[in-house]
Amino acid sequence: MRRRTAGTTAVVSALGMTVVLGGCGSTDSSDVTLRLVAADYGASAADGTQKYWDALVKDYESAHPGVKVEVSVYSWNDVDRKVKEMVDGGHAPDLAQIGAYADYAAAGKLYPASDVLSIRTQADMISQLSDAGQWEHTQYGIPFAASTRVLFYNRTLFAEAGIKPPTTWDELAADAAALRAKGVKYPYALPLGPEEAQAETMQWLLGGARSGNGYTDDVGTYSIDSEQNVATFDWLKDELVGKDLTGPVAPGKLNRADAFAAFADGKVGMLDGHPTLIRQATAKGVKFGMVPMPGRTGKAASMGVADWMMAFRQNGHAAQIGDFLDFVYSEKNVLSFSRRYGLLPVTSSASTAMSTSDAAGDKVLQPFLDQLPTSQLYPVGKTSWAAVSAAVKKDIGQAVAPGGSPVGVLTRLQATASAADSRDAD
């Protein structure tokens, strides 16, 4: 069974975004070209995601001669902007696999997931991720790839310092001090630079939280300047940064990619990392371990991240979009993508297959898989999140800088979030 809209009218774009040759006004027409814009997960050109999509599309088209799929892959630096330009110009792709969906859902530009996915495929999605894909209680964002965070630590440096992995913030600070005494360049790498500061920030907020998910409270209202969040950044500023335990680069100028590269070079004692770091560190021969991120008094909730697939209404083709997505989200293809790029499956069937696999590459992802069902995601269902995330990237490093004021920075970010929420509500 399939829940689909029917009788949609094909739109022929002036730029050739969609071409229908076999009849108008029917989602069942033949000779349809679907356009997909996707993000690149490859660590190098040799492993670019274009190659993954090219192979998948070849398999799909061989079984669906009336449908062509053209995929354009862009770096994460460009892909969201490319899709926005296309949509703003009136030439939306049929599908986009990018970082956020809520703006397009709020503008009425997307199909609900139930209009394009088969019941079986939609039911197979991990519920934690499907729920995060909802805008106003309807799912528009279809999870495509996921990850969680753990504490990576350098086993060699820990052994030389005579320490064990921390389970609380106090233990983490003590370990960082011991690593510093041994001359480790970055005892704890704290990337609060503009590349991905919103992620590092959220993981620390979760570690200090008694309730809520870091950026918002239990009912989904922004609470960035809550007492518990201010206390978290006071601790970071006083106990890590202020005691010279985060390395020679100011946290506000240290980007995630540089922190990961330093870890792979053996210069970092510990940091908050996701699955991509496994391959990077292994390739450089670093002996590392992984444990849950510590919280103020014990194990912290893990931050989860999901990237999103979405289906645009503009060109119609709901039936063809849905058939293609059912193929993309088959257990075989979800596993293939996840294994190729070191990410977590977004479907229950593929997640179970990976969890029960004896393959070494699957086993190393088990700590991340264990955390996914209970992880906390960004408030991606808020159309204001993009603006709030940008503000966090720009300003949060100032909270731990010399002379910086955690309460001052968090108060300004809260004002930005509240204003963005108010604009979206108008």
C-alpha positions as MATLAB code, in Angstrom:
seq = 'MRRRTAGTTAVVSALGMTVVLGGCGSTDSSDVTLRLVAADYGASAADGTQKYWDALVKDYESAHPGVKVEVSVYSWNDVDRKVKEMVDGGHAPDLAQIGAYADYAAAGKLYPASDVLSIRTQADMISQLSDAGQWEHTQYGIPFAASTRVLFYNRTLFAEAGIKPPTTWDELAADAAALRAKGVKYPYALPLGPEEAQAETMQWLLGGARSGNGYTDDVGTYSIDSEQNVATFDWLKDELVGKDLTGPVAPGKLNRADAFAAFADGKVGMLDGHPTLIRQATAKGVKFGMVPMPGRTGKAASMGVADWMMAFRQNGHAAQIGDFLDFVYSEKNVLSFSRRYGLLPVTSSASTAMSTSDAAGDKVLQPFLDQLPTSQLYPVGKTSWAAVSAAVKKDIGQAVAPGGSPVGVLTRLQATASAADSRDAD';
ca = [
       0.000    0.000    0.000;
       1.146    3.524   -0.699;
      -0.221    6.839    0.475;
       0.286    9.274   -2.364;
      -1.246   12.394   -3.782;
      -2.700   11.759   -7.211;
      -3.561   13.769  -10.289;
      -0.753   16.258   -9.883;
       0.044   18.368  -12.910;
       3.539   18.155  -14.323;
       5.384   21.429  -14.477;
       7.941   21.895  -17.214;
      10.650   24.202  -15.974;
      12.220   26.756  -18.295;
      15.579   25.451  -17.119;
      14.642   21.856  -17.775;
      14.391   20.931  -14.118;
      11.685   18.362  -14.909;
      10.658   16.924  -18.269;
       7.482   14.915  -18.860;
       7.140   13.328  -22.269;
       4.510   10.689  -21.712;
       1.332   12.610  -20.911;
       0.260   15.397  -18.556;
      -1.610   15.476  -15.305;
      -0.682   12.006  -14.072;
       1.959   10.929  -11.606;
       1.992    7.600  -13.435;
       3.267    9.058  -16.725;
       6.379    7.559  -18.255;
       9.631    9.207  -19.326;
      10.019   11.373  -16.239;
      13.297   12.931  -15.163;
      13.714   13.499  -11.433;
      16.313   15.995  -10.213;
      18.045   15.381   -6.887;
      20.475   17.771   -5.219;
      22.593   16.043   -2.560;
      25.428   16.732   -0.143;
      28.925   15.293   -0.425;
      30.038   13.021    2.435;
      33.291   11.908    0.852;
      36.579   12.567    2.624;
      38.281   12.970   -0.759;
      37.450   13.222   -4.436;
      38.174    9.514   -4.783;
      35.317    8.711   -2.399;
      32.928   11.479   -3.368;
      29.215   10.884   -2.889;
      28.563   11.476   -6.597;
      29.998    7.996   -7.197;
      27.586    6.490   -4.680;
      24.579    8.131   -6.301;
      25.711    7.303   -9.839;
      25.884    3.588   -8.984;
      22.561    3.623   -7.127;
      20.780    5.485   -9.930;
      22.155    3.066  -12.528;
      20.643    0.157  -10.594;
      17.337    1.974  -10.190;
      17.004    3.048  -13.809;
      17.726   -0.448  -15.079;
      14.527   -1.609  -13.370;
      12.516    1.563  -14.124;
      13.072    2.404  -17.816;
      10.474    5.183  -17.778;
      12.221    7.201  -15.054;
      15.548    9.004  -15.177;
      17.233   10.430  -12.095;
      19.842   13.162  -12.350;
      21.860   13.844   -9.224;
      23.971   16.935   -8.544;
      26.282   16.676   -5.533;
      27.711   19.740   -3.766;
      29.938   20.225   -0.752;
      28.336   20.983    2.589;
      29.657   24.521    2.208;
      27.461   25.020   -0.863;
      24.576   22.574   -0.976;
      22.048   24.397    1.224;
      22.684   27.631   -0.660;
      22.341   25.896   -4.039;
      18.948   24.476   -3.129;
      17.768   27.828   -1.771;
      18.793   29.559   -4.997;
      16.904   27.003   -7.055;
      13.760   27.277   -4.935;
      13.894   31.078   -4.803;
      14.293   31.143   -8.582;
      11.185   29.051   -9.094;
      13.072   25.930  -10.174;
      12.932   23.642   -7.151;
      14.487   20.199   -7.566;
      12.243   17.182   -7.095;
      14.371   16.037   -4.165;
      16.993   17.634   -1.949;
      19.236   15.974    0.604;
      20.509   18.793    2.801;
      20.766   19.979    6.394;
      17.342   21.492    7.195;
      13.780   21.187    6.009;
      11.563   23.344    8.271;
      11.730   26.561    6.215;
      10.519   24.764    3.109;
       7.814   22.913    5.018;
       6.520   26.147    6.541;
       6.395   27.717    3.077;
       4.210   24.867    1.801;
       6.804   23.695   -0.711;
       7.220   20.090    0.449;
       5.200   16.909    0.239;
       4.448   15.339    3.611;
       6.464   12.147    3.975;
       3.241   10.127    3.959;
       2.413   11.417    0.454;
       5.535    9.923   -1.082;
       6.847    7.094    1.097;
       5.211    3.686    1.202;
       3.736    2.736    4.565;
       6.456    0.111    4.977;
       9.297    2.555    4.328;
       7.899    5.257    6.591;
       7.299    2.745    9.389;
      10.892    1.525    9.091;
      12.325    4.937    9.974;
      13.823    5.186   13.470;
      11.113    6.980   15.422;
      13.482    9.363   17.185;
      14.524   10.694   13.773;
      11.067   10.669   12.196;
       9.733   12.708   15.108;
      12.500   15.257   14.579;
      11.389   15.515   10.951;
       8.005   16.956   11.903;
       6.821   20.505   11.391;
       3.519   21.291   13.091;
       2.951   17.587   13.830;
       3.379   16.445   10.213;
       6.557   14.787    8.968;
       8.189   16.580    6.056;
      11.853   15.890    6.797;
      12.898   12.332    5.905;
      16.061   11.355    7.807;
      18.878   10.365    5.480;
      22.010    9.976    7.609;
      22.638   10.168   11.335;
      25.406   10.258   13.896;
      25.884   10.670   17.619;
      28.825   11.853   19.723;
      31.244   10.092   22.051;
      34.440   11.083   23.818;
      37.485   10.018   21.815;
      40.722    9.709   23.762;
      44.291    8.920   22.740;
      45.202    5.647   24.461;
      48.937    6.236   24.133;
      48.822    9.699   25.728;
      46.509    8.459   28.486;
      48.859    5.581   29.289;
      51.854    7.924   29.445;
      49.951   10.200   31.827;
      48.741    7.258   33.954;
      45.071    8.215   33.663;
      41.815    6.545   32.666;
      38.869    7.891   30.641;
      36.701   10.375   32.575;
      33.072    9.833   33.571;
      32.417   13.301   35.056;
      33.496   16.845   34.301;
      35.769   16.933   37.346;
      37.529   13.803   36.142;
      37.812   15.281   32.651;
      39.460   18.423   34.034;
      41.842   16.323   36.142;
      42.757   14.192   33.121;
      43.319   17.314   31.037;
      45.648   18.700   33.720;
      47.629   15.435   33.768;
      47.929   15.493   29.967;
      49.049   19.108   30.075;
      51.752   18.209   32.590;
      53.049   15.651   30.072;
      53.298   18.308   27.378;
      50.220   17.327   25.336;
      49.424   20.192   22.976;
      45.634   19.932   23.220;
      44.633   18.169   26.469;
      40.963   18.686   25.553;
      40.268   20.121   22.100;
      37.283   22.511   22.377;
      36.199   23.538   18.839;
      33.890   26.516   19.296;
      34.914   28.057   15.982;
      32.353   28.921   13.306;
      32.469   25.604   11.427;
      30.360   23.594   13.894;
      30.253   25.413   17.218;
      26.552   24.658   17.583;
      27.361   20.936   17.948;
      30.106   21.256   20.575;
      27.920   23.739   22.432;
      24.903   21.447   22.507;
      26.886   18.462   23.771;
      28.190   20.511   26.693;
      24.736   21.927   27.412;
      23.375   18.379   27.546;
      26.124   17.432   29.988;
      25.078   20.200   32.357;
      21.331   19.843   31.882;
      18.901   18.679   34.528;
      16.028   18.973   32.048;
      15.403   20.055   28.465;
      17.614   19.369   25.467;
      20.182   22.129   25.855;
      18.893   24.832   23.551;
      15.243   24.426   24.515;
      13.253   23.475   27.592;
      10.932   20.507   28.054;
       8.150   22.140   26.026;
      10.387   23.256   23.154;
      10.858   26.928   24.071;
      14.358   28.356   23.662;
      16.139   28.462   27.021;
      19.698   29.241   25.952;
      20.366   31.548   28.913;
      18.951   29.189   31.535;
      20.719   28.997   34.883;
      22.039   25.519   34.074;
      23.428   26.623   30.701;
      25.167   29.661   32.173;
      26.686   27.382   34.840;
      27.959   25.073   32.094;
      29.831   27.829   30.296;
      31.108   29.284   33.563;
      32.657   25.865   34.220;
      34.188   25.630   30.741;
      35.660   29.104   31.009;
      37.023   28.693   34.528;
      38.022   25.021   34.692;
      39.232   24.250   31.161;
      39.963   27.344   29.087;
      41.094   29.492   32.001;
      43.506   26.795   33.183;
      45.098   26.459   29.726;
      43.763   22.939   29.166;
      42.273   23.425   25.690;
      45.376   24.051   23.575;
      47.185   26.907   21.850;
      44.281   27.916   19.571;
      41.484   29.889   21.207;
      38.299   27.746   21.268;
      36.422   30.452   19.364;
      38.915   30.089   16.493;
      39.301   26.311   16.551;
      37.140   24.529   13.967;
      36.047   20.911   14.174;
      38.014   19.851   11.086;
      41.221   21.268   12.579;
      40.537   19.603   15.942;
      39.955   16.246   14.216;
      43.132   16.663   12.175;
      45.113   17.425   15.334;
      43.698   14.303   16.995;
      44.693   12.211   13.977;
      48.187   13.703   14.279;
      48.445   12.559   17.908;
      48.346   16.085   19.366;
      44.997   15.841   21.193;
      44.335   13.987   24.421;
      40.556   13.898   24.103;
      37.664   15.515   22.260;
      33.988   15.156   21.411;
      33.763   13.297   18.105;
      31.481   11.519   15.666;
      32.041    8.377   13.521;
      33.994   10.152   10.779;
      36.929   10.528   13.166;
      37.334    6.748   13.382;
      38.599    6.435    9.813;
      40.641    9.623   10.048;
      42.473    8.540   13.200;
      42.886    4.931   12.062;
      44.456    6.062    8.794;
      47.140    7.920   10.795;
      47.772    4.981   13.142;
      46.440    6.662   16.285;
      45.452    4.236   19.030;
      42.223    5.601   20.458;
      39.319    4.639   22.667;
      35.722    5.802   22.851;
      33.495    6.282   25.890;
      30.234    8.184   26.515;
      30.654   11.926   26.889;
      30.931   12.829   30.582;
      28.351   15.040   32.232;
      28.606   17.255   35.272;
      27.952   14.323   37.600;
      27.979   11.317   35.269;
      27.214   10.117   31.759;
      25.703   12.890   29.636;
      22.874   12.523   27.172;
      24.297   12.205   23.694;
      23.708   14.697   20.956;
      22.318   13.228   17.765;
      22.550   14.772   14.322;
      20.460   13.931   11.272;
      20.624   15.150    7.694;
      17.418   15.322    5.702;
      15.846   14.263    2.456;
      12.814   16.254    1.284;
      10.459   16.096   -1.677;
       9.369   19.331   -3.353;
       5.841   19.772   -4.660;
       6.602   22.138   -7.532;
       7.076   19.596  -10.309;
       4.599   16.973   -9.149;
       5.791   13.393   -9.728;
       4.844   12.217   -6.241;
       4.527    8.614   -7.403;
       7.922    8.540   -9.124;
       9.569   10.334   -6.213;
       8.086    7.798   -3.823;
       9.161    4.782   -5.861;
      12.702    6.122   -6.031;
      12.794    6.891   -2.295;
      11.557    3.405   -1.454;
      14.568    2.122   -3.403;
      16.954    4.568   -1.710;
      15.697    3.492    1.724;
      15.850   -0.256    1.155;
      17.883   -2.066    3.809;
      20.608   -2.885    1.288;
      21.082    0.705    0.141;
      20.875    2.266    3.597;
      23.543   -0.132    4.826;
      25.703    0.514    1.783;
      25.671    4.268    2.312;
      26.167    4.058    6.086;
      29.102    1.683    5.820;
      30.736    3.619    3.013;
      30.755    6.910    4.917;
      30.920    5.739    8.537;
      27.445    7.008    9.441;
      24.495    5.489   11.272;
      21.515    3.918    9.484;
      18.247    5.832    9.749;
      16.001    2.780    9.364;
      15.302    0.130   11.990;
      15.969   -2.754    9.598;
      19.418   -1.476    8.611;
      20.264   -0.507   12.185;
      19.408   -4.003   13.399;
      21.464   -5.548   10.612;
      24.462   -3.408   11.540;
      24.063   -4.078   15.273;
      24.034   -7.854   14.780;
      26.837   -7.906   12.203;
      30.229   -9.420   12.984;
      31.999   -7.133   10.505;
      34.737   -5.064   12.141;
      33.528   -1.878   10.450;
      30.070   -2.362   11.927;
      31.284   -3.278   15.395;
      33.301   -0.094   15.738;
      30.101    1.928   15.242;
      28.275    0.138   18.059;
      28.906    2.862   20.694;
      27.211    5.361   18.395;
      24.355    3.000   17.505;
      23.654    2.364   21.184;
      23.122    6.059   21.791;
      20.979    6.928   18.786;
      17.523    5.904   20.107;
      17.863    8.193   23.146;
      19.964   10.973   21.647;
      18.836   14.593   21.644;
      18.688   16.376   18.296;
      18.840   20.038   17.410;
      15.441   21.766   17.406;
      15.301   21.326   13.633;
      11.502   21.470   13.582;
      11.744   25.186   14.352;
      12.049   27.409   11.302;
      14.063   29.765   13.509;
      16.783   27.174   14.137;
      18.870   28.152   11.103;
      19.202   31.730   12.374;
      19.883   30.599   15.936;
      22.508   28.092   14.810;
      24.263   30.788   12.772;
      24.311   33.101   15.784;
      25.763   30.379   18.011;
      28.511   29.672   15.469;
      29.392   33.337   15.338;
      29.289   34.277   19.029;
      29.629   31.327   21.418;
      33.421   31.341   21.406;
      33.332   34.746   23.078;
      31.726   33.184   26.162;
      34.964   31.405   27.116;
      37.432   33.996   25.837;
      39.588   35.955   28.311;
      37.392   38.705   29.712;
      34.329   37.090   28.144;
      31.020   36.797   29.954;
      29.112   33.515   29.625;
      25.910   35.038   30.957;
      26.264   38.029   28.622;
      26.802   35.908   25.507;
      24.045   33.440   26.337;
      21.632   36.279   27.088;
      22.321   37.818   23.675;
      21.828   34.465   21.973;
      18.560   33.991   23.832;
      17.373   37.384   22.598;
      18.278   36.399   19.042;
      16.399   33.111   19.410;
      13.307   34.725   20.893;
      13.214   37.352   18.142;
      13.605   34.699   15.434;
      10.804   32.655   16.985;
       8.550   35.705   17.101;
       9.176   36.514   13.425;
       8.328   32.949   12.453;
       5.110   33.056   14.440;
       3.918   36.272   12.686;
];
